[in-house]
């Protein structure tokens, strides 16, 4: 997942995808704990994807605040 792709999504899509990733992370951590995880790199990939999504949401939040401050 690339940041340029994420920026094309609206906030609802990003939030939905973030929830899906959190659920996947939970399942992967559970599999890792029970030694049934096939690919341990998936945990790292999910963590990074989550960080990318949260970063884009935060950027939008900051942009919204700066626009409101500039209008006053």
Buried (B, 14 or more C-beta within 10 A) or exposed (E): EEEEEBEEBEEEEBEEBBEEBEEBBEEBEEBEEEEEBEEEEBBEBBEEBBEBBEEBBEEBEEEEEEEEEEEE
